[in-house]
Amino acid sequence: MAEQLVAQAREKGIELVGPNGLLSQPTIVKKRQRRLTGVDQIVLSLSARGLTTGEISAHFAEVYGASVSRETVSKITDRVLEEMSAWMNRPLDEVYPVIFIDAIVVKVRDGQVRNKPIYVVIGVTVNGERDILGLWAGDGNEGAKFWLQILTELKNRGVADVCIAVCDGLKGLPETINSVWELTTVQACILHLIRNTFCYASRKYWDQIGHDLRPVYTAATETEARARFVDFADKWGRPYPAIRRLWENAWSEFVPFLDYDAEIRKIICSTNAIESLNARYRRAVRVRGHFPNEQAAMKCLYLTTRSLDPTGKGRARWATRWKPALNAFAITFEGRIRTP
């Protein structure tokens, strides 16, 4: 029986024989159990956290006393490729009150190590759930044609209408969004605007700038916001002219935000929708350093995606806070929000 167990494990690239030649009993192998169970789940969980195949192999040796080869780890993670393809082609909801478009940069070794953007689209459903609609690898030429392909794909997967699309001023994106969904309001991401504002200023002034900028994006009307921005620009526009130009260039995509009910503003400006996701992505990417190819990067980000909110508590909290916003959306976008 022991010899058979060892042979079966070796077929999977897993070594159960210890250095003394005796059969070891790792924690993950129960008595009289013929194969390792839970290995796939452990490997996928560790990979989702950004560990390399070598690090995962070392983890099994250190924690469980079992030898799991790099090749076995790679084969296990490759099993999700078909699942990832199905996920990227699954049907979507007909209407999303809000979608967020953002990107994370990963390093890919393609002859030489270079930066590659991976774009993510998050939709907020009419039930208040956050749904990651997909991940797409950019090629450095993210113009109107690139985004038309992505958004048309979403439309073909069932998205007939989007009330608000929140994005970061990518060139040609607002026009492309409206060519796919004519009625969609394109909203500049307030968080990105604020973050980009700080990029142009000395760190010691960030608190002051943030304090002086707050009256602009919390104004009740566009007229009030413009007046507050004039005050802000008079103070900070001279030492940091790029900040003035940043806000002036984004003004047409910023001002729709001011017409919304406070509950809608909370949803658009929420850090939870995109920032927490990006933090998980960045952590996984940072641990890896760089990826051997684009597929490996996409696989890592997908594994991170499928491991989000395992208990469902985050989804439940978000849905609980959604009802006031749903009422505001139903009134603001009358006839376009259809609850199941």
N, C-alpha and C positions, 0 to 999 in steps of 0.2 A: 504493500500500500504506500509506504513512504517513498519507495523508488518511483512509483507511478506518479505521485504528487510532484516530485522533483522534476520528472520528465515533462509533465504537463506545464509546469511553471516555466521551464526552460524554453518550451515552444513559444511562450509569450514573451521571452526575453527577460524573465524574472528569475533570479537566482535565490533559492531558499536554503542552500547548503552553507553553513558557517565555516569559518577558517579552520575549525578543528575536524572538519569532515562530517560533522553530525548535522542532522536536520534542524535548522533554526525554526523558531516559532514566533514570527513577527506579530505584533499586536493585531494587525489587520487580517491575520489568518487564524480562524478558530480551529479548535481541535477536531480532527477527522474531516476537515473541509478540503475539498479537492482543488479549489482554485481561489485566487485572491478576489475578494468582493470589495466593492467600494473604491477600487483603484482608479477606475475611470473618473468617478466623481471627484476624487482627491486631485488627480492630475488636472482636470478641467478647472477646478477651483483655484489651484496654484497658478495655472497658466493665466487665468483671468486677472490675477493680481500682478501679472507681469514677469513671473519667474521664467527663466530660460529652461530649455530641456535639460541642460547640465545641472542647473540649480535644483530642478525637481527631482532628478535622479539622485543627487546628493542628499536631498531632504528625506527620501525614502530610506536611504542607507543609514542616515543619522537617527531618524525618529523611529522607524519601524524595523530596522535591521534587515531590510530586504533590498536586493539589488534589482533595480528597474532601469534598463538601459535607455539611453537617449533615443534610440530608434523606436523603442516601445512607446515612450512618451510622445514622440512625434506622430506615430500612427494613431494613438488615442485622440490627440487633438485634431488630427486630420478628419476624424469621423464627423466633426461638426460642420465640415464644409458643405455637405449636402443639406444639412439642416439650415445653415446660413443662407444658402441659395433659396430654399423654400421660404425662409423668413423675409428675404428681400423681394419676393414676388407674391407675398400673401395679399389677399384683398384688404382694402382699407375702408374706413367709414366714408359715408357720402359727404358729410359736412364736418369741418373742424372750426370751432370758433376762433382758435389761435394756432398758428404754427410758428416755431422758432427755427431759424436757420443759422448755423454756426459752423466753425471748423476747428480742428485741432491739427497741429503740425507734427508729423512723425519723421524720423530719420530712416531712410531706406538705403541699403547698400546695393546700388545698381552700377557696378563698375567702380564707382566711388560713392561715398556716403553723401546723400543730398536730402534736402527737406521736401516732403510731400504732404500737401494738405488732404485731410480726410474730412469730408463734410457730413454733418449730421442734421437731420430734420426731426424735430419733436413736435407732435401735435397734441393739443389739449382737446379731448373729446367732449361731446355734449353732456357726458356724465361726470366730467371733471377729472378724468383719468389722463395721465401723461403717457403718450404712446410714441415710442421712437419709431419713426416711419421708415428709416433706412440709413445706410452709410454708403458714401460714394467717394472713391479716390480721385482726386484732381490730378491733372497732368501739367499744371503750370499755365494753362491757357483758359482760365475760367471766365470766359466771356459770355455773351448772350446765348451763343449756340450751346455751350456746355449746360447752362442753367435751363434752357428750353428743353433739352433732353431729359434732365432730372425731373423737372416739374411736369412735363408731359407724361413721364413714367408714373408719377403719383396720380395724375388724372386718369390714366388708363387702368390703374389699380383700384379706381372707384371714387377718388376724391373729386366730387363735382363742384364744391364750393368751399372757400376759405374766407372767413370774415376779416381777419387781421393777420398779416404776415410780418413778423418781427425779424429784421435782419441788420447787418452791419455795414450798410452802404457799399456793398460790392458793385463794381461798375456794371451797369446794364441790367442789374437784377430787378429793380422796381418795374421797369418797362416789360421785362420778360414775365414777371409774375402776373401783371395785368393782361398780358397776351394769352395767358392760360386761364386765369380766373378774372374776368373783366371787372367784377364788383369788389375785389379784394382791396382793402386799405393797406398800403405798405407803410409800416411804422419803423423808424430808426430805433434800434435797441438803445434805450436810455442808459443801461449799464455800460455798454460799450462806449457810448459817447463820453460818459464820465471818466471811464478808465483811460480812454485815448486822450482826454484833456490832461490828465496827470502825466502822461508820457512826455508832454512838451514843457513841463514845469519842474523846477527844482523840488526835490522831495520835502525840503523844509517848509515849503509853502502849500503843500497838499491840503492840510487841514483848513487853512484860510480859503483856498480856492473852492474846496468842497462846501464850506459854509456859505460863501458868496454865490455859488452856483445853484444851491438848493432852491432859492426863490424863483429861479427860472423854470425848472421842471415841475415845481409844485404849484405854479400859478393857476388861477381859476380860468383864465381866458388867454387867447393868443395875444391880445393887446397888452395885458398885464405882463405876460412872459416877455414880450418884446421890450417893454420898458425896463424890466429887471435885467434883461440881457444887455441893454445899453449901459446901465450902471456897471454891470460886471465887466463889459468890454472897456469902459473908460478906465477902470482900475487895473485890469490885467492885460488888456490888448496891446499896450505899448511894450512892456517887458517880454510878452509872449504873443506876438502877432499870429503865430500858427494856431493858437487856441481860438482866437476870433474867427479865423478862416475856417477852422474845423466846424464850428457851430453854424456859421453862415452857410456853408456848403450843405450841411445836413438839415437846415431849418425846415425845408418843405416836407421832409420825411419825419421830422420831429413833431411838428405842430398838430398832426391828427391826434396825438396822445392827449392834448389839452381839451379835446371835445368829448372825451369819454367820462362816464360815471366813475366815481372813486373805486368801485369794485372792479371795474374793467382795468383801471390803471394798476391796481394791485397785481392782477394776473400778468399783465404785460411787463411790469417792472420787477416781478418776483425773481429773486436770485435762485430759488429752489428749482425752477424749471430747467434751466440750462447750466447754471454754475456748478451745482452738485454733480451733475453728470460729467461735466468737463473735468472736475477735480478727480473723479474716479478714472477717467480716461488718461489724464496726465500722469497720475500715479503709476498706472500700469505701463505707460510708455516710458516714463523716466527710469523705472527699474530695468527695463530692457536695454535702454541706451539707443540701439538701432536694430533694424530688422533686416534679414537677408534679402527679402523681396516684399513686394506690395501685398501678396496674398498672406504672408505671415503677419503683417501689420493689421490687415483687415480681420484676420482670425482672432488676434489678440483683443481687438476692440469689440468684436462680436461676443467673445467669451465674457468680457467685462459687462457688456450689455445684458446678457442672459443671466448674470449673477446679481443684478440690481434688485434691491428691496425684496430679499427672499422671504421675509415674514409677511409682507403686504401691509405693514403698519404705515409706511410712508404714503402709499396709495390711499389708504383709508383716511389719513389726516387731510390729504389734499382734497379728496372728494367731499369731506365734511365742510371744508371752507368754500366749496364751489357754489353752493346754492345761491347766495346773494349775487355772485357774479353771473350765474346762469340767468337770473331774472333781469339783470342789467343788459346782458347780451340779447335776450329775447325781445326787449323793448327797443334797444338801439338798432338791432338788425332784424326788425320785424319781418316775419314770413320766411326767414332764412334758417332759423334755428328750429330744428324738428327733434323733439325728444322722443326716445323709443317708448 
